[in-house]
Amino acid sequence: KVEVWIMFRIGFACGLIMALLTTIAFRVLNETDLELLKPQLQLYKGSFLLIEFLFLIGLNLYCFSISAINHTLIFGLDPRDHLSYYHIFEMAGGLTVCWCTSVLASLHPPVLSVPQQLHPLLFHSFLLFLLLNPFSIFHTQARRWLMVTMSKVLAAPFQPVGFAECWLADQFNSLRPLFLGLRDLLFFYTYQISWRDMWSDSSLSAVSLDCGWYSMAVTCLIQCFPPWLRFAQCLRCFWDTGHMLHLLNAGKYFTVFLMVTFAGLYNMARERSALLVEGRIYLYIWAMATCTGILVTVSWDLRMDWGLLQGNGLLKDKLVFSQQSYYYAAMLADVLLRVSWAINILLAQMKDSAAAATASALLAPLEVLRRFIWNLFRLENEQLKNCERCCAVRDFCNIWRHLEKDQDALSKDHHKIITRTTICCLPRPNHRVKETKLPVGGTDAEIHPCI
């Protein structure tokens, strides 16, 4: 259920966000040396991606509701008690206000008399508390569902895999910069910060977040972790079903391992100027693996995940969204954003280049945007599959289309198909049904003749 005041809270949060972002923009533009602010903003980069992802998930739910995509059935949620897009927008707005407040407090440490180094830690600790707190607050059922699904994702090779686990693991693949940001945060508070001298020196301007000689190896492992989850899920699905299609899907994620590995080897060889030939070889192999990976992932996105490219034209026979231009725009955007995603894999490991770090920070939100587009058409394809199997219906025409083929097997008696709002009777031949009112579940529902 949606409370009456939820729209007021969303609008109030939007007003605060506009004011806080304007204040942050003025503070950044008035800074003479932007290099002094980079360590601070880098600590908040991962949480910014998380808030962007949460807002786009709310936008996904809004599109599902207006397009009659039954996401509650697809994810196995309780149809009477689940979060709507209003709740997601409210959470995203509240977290954005907290994020902006923490950034402003970090940019103006004398105001609160709190060391500058503590503000990122306090904010991320607050996020962890919201997720793990044991009290019946902050949408307990939704947090429990998320934690259970995450545990199933981590245990993918050892138990059967459902749609929700596959979907969540795919979201993790687009949130790899978030994991890299958590690595920087952990390294900073473990090795870089001086806890004894924190109150005397509260400046982050001279701090370097480069993890040293093992930074590149850790970066490669973190970038390979999300695709490993999906790789393990595909192997488990092949073990359970024996379908070769799951092995092909596992091969798609194996190409990501090759891209990350040779990108790391190229960056390591590039730092040693004497090994120019070795660096070029790794660069060529990385380019070949990247081209192969982009072709495979784009083809899989369009044909298998979205169900396109299967008919006579580029689109499929049945479409949920009204305009065909949406599909063509999404196909083009998927190709372009997949290219930017592959480039970001290379740039994320070039720690010695300030331009590469800036470009990687700008490309990371685009990957989250690509996952938002992917979610729309992935669940649309799943909805159409459920309708074909009579597992989910968007209207009664779908029911009658399937029942019409098996009329001879139907009983001559009346059969009732009951939903929450409508009762549709299938009458006997030459039997007229009049529209009337009947109480269903405490409310009135209409009876409509299907033929």
C-alpha positions in Angstrom: 0.0 0.0 0.0 1.1 3.6 -0.7 0.7 6.1 2.1 -1.0 9.4 1.5 2.0 11.5 2.4 4.5 9.6 0.3 4.2 12.0 -2.7 4.8 14.9 -0.3 8.0 13.3 1.0 9.2 12.6 -2.5 8.6 16.2 -3.6 10.2 17.5 -0.5 13.3 15.4 -1.1 13.5 16.6 -4.7 13.5 20.2 -3.6 16.3 19.5 -1.1 18.3 17.6 -3.7 18.1 20.5 -6.1 19.3 23.0 -3.5 22.1 20.7 -2.2 23.4 19.8 -5.7 23.5 23.5 -6.6 25.5 24.2 -3.4 27.9 21.4 -4.2 28.3 22.7 -7.8 29.2 26.2 -6.6 31.7 24.7 -4.1 33.4 22.6 -6.8 33.5 25.4 -9.4 34.9 27.9 -6.9 37.8 25.6 -6.1 41.0 26.8 -7.7 42.6 23.4 -7.8 40.2 20.6 -8.6 42.9 18.0 -7.9 42.4 18.7 -4.2 38.8 17.5 -4.4 39.3 14.3 -6.3 40.2 12.1 -3.3 37.0 13.2 -1.5 34.7 12.7 -4.5 36.3 9.3 -5.3 35.3 8.0 -1.9 31.7 8.8 -2.7 31.7 7.5 -6.3 30.5 4.0 -5.4 27.6 5.2 -3.3 26.5 7.6 -6.1 26.2 4.7 -8.5 24.2 2.8 -6.0 21.7 5.7 -5.6 21.5 6.1 -9.4 20.8 2.4 -9.7 18.1 2.6 -7.1 16.4 5.5 -8.8 16.4 3.7 -12.2 15.0 0.6 -10.5 12.0 2.7 -9.4 11.7 4.0 -13.0 11.7 0.4 -14.2 8.9 -0.5 -11.8 6.9 2.5 -13.1 7.3 1.4 -16.7 6.2 -2.1 -15.7 3.1 -0.8 -14.0 2.0 1.3 -17.0 2.8 -1.5 -19.4 1.0 -4.3 -17.5 4.2 -6.3 -17.0 3.6 -8.6 -14.0 7.0 -8.2 -12.3 5.6 -9.5 -8.9 4.9 -12.9 -10.5 8.2 -12.9 -12.4 10.2 -12.3 -9.2 8.0 -14.4 -7.0 6.9 -11.4 -4.7 3.9 -11.3 -2.5 1.3 -9.5 -4.6 -0.3 -8.0 -1.4 2.9 -6.8 0.2 5.7 -5.5 -2.0 7.4 -2.2 -2.7 6.0 0.0 -5.5 7.9 2.6 -7.5 6.7 5.2 -5.0 8.6 3.5 -2.2 11.7 3.1 -4.4 11.7 6.8 -5.4 11.2 7.7 -1.7 14.3 5.7 -0.7 16.4 7.0 -3.6 15.4 10.6 -2.7 16.2 10.1 1.0 19.6 8.5 0.3 20.4 11.3 -2.2 19.7 13.9 0.4 22.0 12.1 2.9 24.7 11.7 0.2 24.6 15.4 -0.7 24.7 16.4 3.0 27.7 14.1 3.6 29.6 15.5 0.6 28.9 19.1 1.7 30.0 18.3 5.3 33.2 16.7 3.8 33.9 19.8 1.7 33.3 22.1 4.7 34.9 20.3 7.7 35.1 23.3 10.1 31.3 23.7 10.1 30.6 20.5 12.2 34.1 20.2 13.8 34.3 16.7 12.5 37.5 15.4 10.8 37.1 15.4 7.0 38.2 11.8 6.8 35.2 10.6 8.9 32.4 11.8 6.7 32.6 9.1 4.0 32.9 6.4 6.7 29.9 7.7 8.6 27.8 7.8 5.4 28.7 4.3 4.3 28.2 2.9 7.8 24.7 4.4 7.7 24.0 2.6 4.4 25.2 -0.7 5.9 22.9 -0.1 8.9 19.9 0.5 6.7 20.5 -2.8 5.0 21.4 -5.0 8.0 19.5 -3.6 10.9 17.4 -6.2 12.7 14.5 -3.9 13.6 11.1 -3.9 11.9 11.8 -0.5 10.1 12.9 0.6 6.6 10.9 -2.1 4.7 11.9 -5.2 6.6 10.3 -7.7 4.1 12.0 -6.1 1.1 15.4 -6.1 2.9 14.9 -9.7 3.9 14.1 -10.7 0.3 17.2 -8.9 -0.9 19.5 -10.6 1.6 18.1 -14.1 0.9 18.4 -13.5 -2.9 22.0 -12.3 -2.5 22.9 -15.3 -0.4 21.5 -17.5 -3.2 23.5 -15.6 -5.8 26.7 -16.2 -3.8 25.9 -19.9 -3.4 25.1 -20.3 -7.1 27.1 -23.5 -7.9 25.6 -25.4 -4.9 21.8 -24.8 -5.4 19.3 -24.4 -8.2 19.0 -21.0 -9.8 15.8 -19.0 -10.3 15.0 -15.9 -12.3 15.5 -13.5 -9.4 19.0 -14.8 -8.7 20.0 -14.5 -12.4 18.5 -11.0 -12.5 20.3 -9.8 -9.4 23.7 -11.3 -10.6 23.2 -9.4 -13.8 22.7 -6.2 -11.9 26.0 -6.9 -10.1 27.8 -7.0 -13.4 26.8 -3.4 -14.0 27.8 -2.3 -10.5 31.5 -3.3 -10.8 32.6 0.3 -10.2 30.7 0.2 -6.9 32.8 -2.8 -5.8 36.0 -0.9 -6.9 34.8 2.1 -4.9 34.3 -0.1 -1.8 37.9 -1.4 -2.4 39.2 2.2 -2.4 37.2 3.0 0.7 38.5 -0.1 2.6 42.1 0.6 1.5 41.9 4.2 2.6 40.6 3.5 6.1 43.0 0.6 6.5 46.3 1.9 5.3 46.1 5.6 4.3 44.4 7.2 7.3 46.2 8.1 10.5 43.7 7.6 13.3 46.0 9.2 15.9 46.5 12.4 13.9 43.0 12.6 12.5 41.8 15.5 14.7 44.9 17.5 14.2 45.1 17.1 10.4 41.6 16.9 8.7 42.7 17.3 5.1 42.2 14.8 2.3 44.0 16.8 -0.4 47.3 15.0 -0.1 45.8 11.5 0.1 46.4 9.0 -2.7 44.0 6.1 -3.2 46.3 4.0 -5.3 46.7 0.7 -3.6 50.3 0.2 -4.7 51.8 -2.6 -6.7 49.0 -5.1 -6.1 46.3 -2.6 -7.1 46.0 -3.9 -10.6 45.7 -7.6 -9.5 43.0 -6.6 -7.0 41.2 -4.6 -9.7 41.2 -7.6 -12.0 39.8 -9.9 -9.3 37.0 -7.5 -8.4 36.1 -7.0 -12.1 35.9 -10.8 -12.6 33.8 -11.4 -9.5 30.4 -10.4 -10.9 30.8 -12.3 -14.2 32.0 -15.3 -12.2 28.6 -15.3 -10.3 26.7 -15.5 -13.6 29.3 -18.0 -15.0 28.7 -20.3 -12.0 24.9 -19.9 -12.4 25.1 -20.9 -16.0 27.1 -24.0 -15.1 24.6 -24.9 -12.4 21.7 -24.5 -14.9 23.5 -26.8 -17.4 24.0 -29.3 -14.6 20.3 -29.3 -13.7 18.8 -29.1 -17.2 21.4 -30.4 -19.6 20.6 -27.7 -22.2 23.6 -26.6 -24.2 22.2 -23.0 -24.3 23.5 -22.5 -20.7 27.0 -23.5 -21.8 26.8 -20.9 -24.5 25.7 -18.3 -22.0 28.6 -19.3 -19.7 31.0 -18.8 -22.7 29.6 -15.2 -23.0 30.8 -14.5 -19.4 34.1 -16.2 -20.0 34.9 -13.6 -22.7 34.7 -11.0 -19.9 37.5 -12.9 -18.0 39.7 -12.6 -21.1 39.0 -8.9 -21.5 39.8 -8.1 -17.9 42.9 -10.3 -17.9 44.5 -8.9 -21.0 43.6 -5.4 -20.1 45.5 -5.9 -16.8 48.5 -7.4 -18.6 48.6 -4.6 -21.1 48.5 -2.0 -18.3 51.3 -3.8 -16.4 53.4 -4.0 -19.6 52.7 -0.3 -20.4 54.2 0.7 -17.1 57.5 -0.9 -18.1 58.6 1.2 -21.0 61.2 -1.3 -22.1 58.6 -3.9 -23.0 56.9 -2.1 -25.9 56.5 -5.2 -28.0 55.0 -7.2 -25.2 52.6 -4.3 -24.5 51.4 -4.2 -28.1 50.8 -7.9 -28.1 48.6 -7.7 -25.0 46.8 -4.7 -26.5 46.0 -6.6 -29.7 44.8 -9.6 -27.8 42.7 -7.4 -25.6 41.2 -5.7 -28.6 40.3 -9.1 -30.2 38.8 -10.4 -27.0 36.8 -7.1 -26.6 35.4 -7.2 -30.1 34.4 -10.9 -29.6 32.9 -10.1 -26.3 30.9 -7.1 -27.6 29.5 -9.1 -30.5 28.6 -12.1 -28.3 27.0 -10.0 -25.5 25.1 -7.7 -27.9 23.8 -10.7 -29.9 22.7 -12.4 -26.7 21.0 -9.3 -25.3 19.0 -8.7 -28.4 18.1 -12.3 -29.3 18.0 -14.3 -26.1 17.3 -11.7 -23.3 15.1 -9.4 -25.3 13.6 -11.9 -27.7 14.3 -9.7 -30.8 15.9 -10.7 -34.1 13.7 -13.9 -34.2 11.1 -13.0 -36.8 11.1 -11.8 -40.3 12.2 -8.3 -39.2 14.3 -7.0 -36.4 11.5 -7.1 -33.9 9.3 -9.9 -32.6 5.6 -10.6 -33.4 4.2 -9.6 -30.0 5.3 -6.3 -28.4 4.3 -4.8 -25.1 5.5 -1.3 -25.5 3.5 0.8 -27.9 6.1 2.4 -30.1 8.5 0.4 -32.3 11.0 3.2 -32.1 11.6 2.3 -28.4 13.0 -1.0 -29.5 15.2 0.4 -32.3 16.6 3.1 -29.9 17.3 0.5 -27.2 19.1 -1.7 -29.7 21.4 1.1 -30.8 21.9 2.3 -27.2 22.8 -1.3 -26.2 25.6 -1.5 -28.8 27.1 2.0 -28.0 26.9 1.4 -24.2 28.4 -2.0 -24.5 31.4 -0.4 -26.3 31.8 2.2 -23.5 31.5 -0.7 -20.9 34.4 -2.5 -22.6 36.5 0.7 -22.7 35.9 1.3 -19.0 37.4 -2.2 -18.2 40.7 -1.0 -19.7 40.5 2.5 -18.2 39.6 1.3 -14.7 43.1 -0.2 -14.3 45.1 2.8 -15.5 45.7 4.3 -12.1 48.7 6.5 -13.2 46.6 8.4 -15.7 44.4 11.2 -14.3 42.5 11.5 -17.6 41.8 7.7 -17.6 40.5 7.8 -14.1 38.2 10.8 -15.0 36.9 9.0 -18.1 36.3 5.8 -16.2 34.3 7.8 -13.6 32.2 9.3 -16.4 31.5 6.0 -18.1 30.5 4.1 -15.0 27.0 5.8 -14.7 26.4 4.9 -18.4 26.7 1.2 -17.6 24.0 1.6 -14.9 21.9 3.4 -17.5 22.4 0.5 -19.9 21.2 -2.0 -17.3 18.1 0.1 -16.8 17.3 -0.3 -20.5 18.1 -4.0 -20.4 15.7 -4.5 -17.4 12.8 -3.1 -19.4 13.0 -5.4 -22.3 14.3 -8.4 -20.3 11.1 -8.5 -18.2 9.0 -7.7 -21.2 10.3 -10.9 -22.9 9.8 -12.9 -19.7 6.2 -11.6 -19.4 5.4 -12.7 -23.0 6.9 -16.1 -22.3 4.6 -16.5 -19.3 1.6 -15.4 -21.3 2.4 -18.1 -23.9 2.6 -20.7 -21.2 -0.6 -19.4 -19.5 1.4 -18.6 -16.4 0.6 -14.9 -16.5 -2.1 -13.0 -18.4 -2.3 -9.3 -19.2 -6.0 -9.5 -20.5 -8.7 -12.0 -21.1 -8.0 -12.2 -24.9 -4.9 -14.1 -24.1 -6.9 -16.6 -22.0 -9.4 -17.1 -24.8 -6.8 -17.4 -27.5 -5.4 -20.5 -25.7 -8.7 -22.0 -24.6 -10.2 -21.6 -28.1 -7.9 -24.3 -29.4 -9.1 -26.8 -26.9 -12.9 -26.2 -26.9 -13.7 -29.8 -27.5 -12.0 -30.8 -24.2 -13.9 -28.2 -22.1 -16.7 -29.3 -19.9 -20.3 -28.4 -20.9 -20.8 -26.9 -17.5 -19.9 -23.3 -16.6 -16.3 -22.6 -15.9 -15.2 -19.5 -14.0 -11.8 -17.8 -14.3 -11.4 -15.6 -11.3 -9.1 -12.6 -10.9 -8.9 -9.9 -8.3 -11.3 -7.5 -10.3 -13.1 -9.5 -13.0 -15.0 -12.8 -13.2 -15.2 -14.2 -16.8 -17.6 -17.0 -17.4 -17.3 -19.4 -20.3 -20.9 -20.2 -21.1 -22.3 -23.3 -22.8 -23.2 -23.0 -26.5 -26.5 -21.1 -27.2 -26.6 -19.9 -23.6 -27.0 -16.2 -23.1 -25.4 -14.5 -20.1 -26.6 -11.2 -18.7 -24.3 -8.7 -17.1 -24.9 -8.5 -13.4 -23.2 -7.7 -10.1 -21.7 -10.2 -7.8 -19.7 -9.7 -4.6 -16.1 -11.0 -5.0 -13.8 -10.7 -2.1 -15.9 -8.0 -0.5 -16.2 -5.8 -3.6 -18.5 -5.8 -6.7 -17.1 -7.4 -9.9 -18.7 -7.5 -13.3 -19.5 -10.7 -15.2 -18.7 -10.3 -18.9 -19.5 -12.9 -21.6 -16.3 -13.9 -23.5 -18.3 -14.9 -26.6 
